[in-house]
Amino acid sequence: MGLGAGISMGFAEALSDDGSLTGRGHPYVRGVVCGLMTTLGGIGHTMPYLIANLHLATSVAIGVVIFELAAISYIRHRYMESPWVSATVQVVLGGVLVSLTWILIGSS
C-alpha cells in the first residue's frame, strides 16, 4: 500500500463519473484527493513498523487505523449526510473485511 495504491485509487475515482451524475465535483480533483488520501493512509499505518519493537509498532498501527476509520465515518456523516451509526457500521465492517482478507492471505 502507499503510492501505487494511491495512484490506482485516484485513477479509478477520476474515471468513475464526470461529476454531473453524482454532483461530486470535477473528476480530476476527486481523483487527486482520493489518490493523496489513499497514499497518506497507506503511509500512516505502515510507518509505525519503523519502530524496532514489533508489538509496539503493531499497537501504534492499530491506533492509526482506528483513527483513520473514525475520520472516514465522520466525513461520511458530515459531508455525505449519512446517519452517524450507519456510516460507522459501514466503515467498521469494511475495515474488518479488509483485515480478515489480509489475515487470510498472510496465513496461506
MINU-903624 format. One record per residue (C-alpha): x, y, z; residue in three letters. Coordinates in steps of 0.2 Angstrom, whole numbers, plus 2048, in hexadecimal, padded with zeros to 3 digits. Example, Ala and Ser with C-alpha at 12.3 -4.5 7.8 and 13.67 -1.06 7.14 Angstrom:
BEGIN
83E7EA827ALA8447FB824SER
This chain:
BEGIN
800800800MET8068127FEGLY80A81B7EELEU80580E7E2GLY7F480B7EAALA7F281E7EBGLY7F48207D9ILE7E98117D4SER7DB8177E0MET7DC8297DAGLY7DC8237C8PHE7CC8187CBALA7C38267D4GLU7C78327C6ALA7C08267B9LEU7B08227C4SER7A58307BDASP7A78427B6ASP79F84A7C6GLY78E84E7BDSER78683E7C2LEU78B83E7D5THR78E8517D7GLY79F84C7DFARG7AA8587D6GLY7B78587C8HIS7BE8467C5PRO7D084C7C5TYR7CE8557D6VAL7C58457DEARG7D383A7D6GLY7E18457DEVAL7D98467EFVAL7D58337EFCYS7E682E7E9GLY7EF83A7F6LEU7E4834804MET7E6821800THR7F98247FFTHR7F982E810LEU7EF820818GLY7FA812811GLY80981C818ILE80181F828GLY7FE80D82DHIS80E806826THR81A81482EMET81880D840PRO8227FD83ATYR83280883ALEU83180684DILE83C7F8852ALA8307F085EASN8237E6854LEU8167E5861HIS8177F8864LEU8177FB851ALA8087F184FTHR7FF7FA85DSER80380A855VAL7FD804844ALA7ED7FE84BILE7EA80F853GLY7EE818843VAL7E180D83AVAL7D4810847ILE7D7822845PHE7D6821832GLU7C5817833LEU7BE82483FALA7C3832834ALA7BB829825ILE7AB82782FSER7AB839834TYR7AD83F822ILE79F83381CARG79483A829HIS79884C828ARG79A84F815TYR79184080DMET782842819GLU78383081FSER77B82C830PRO78982B83CTRP786819842VAL784813830SER79481B82AALA79D814839THR796802836VAL79A803823GLN7AC809826VAL7B07FD835VAL7A97EE82BLEU7B37F381CGLY7C37F4827GLY7BF7E382FVAL7BD7DB81ELEU7CE7E3818VAL7D67DD827SER7D07CB826LEU7D57CB814THR7E77CF818TRP7E77C3827ILE7E17B581BLEU7EE7BA80EILE7FC7BB81BGLY7F87AA822SER7F77A1811SER
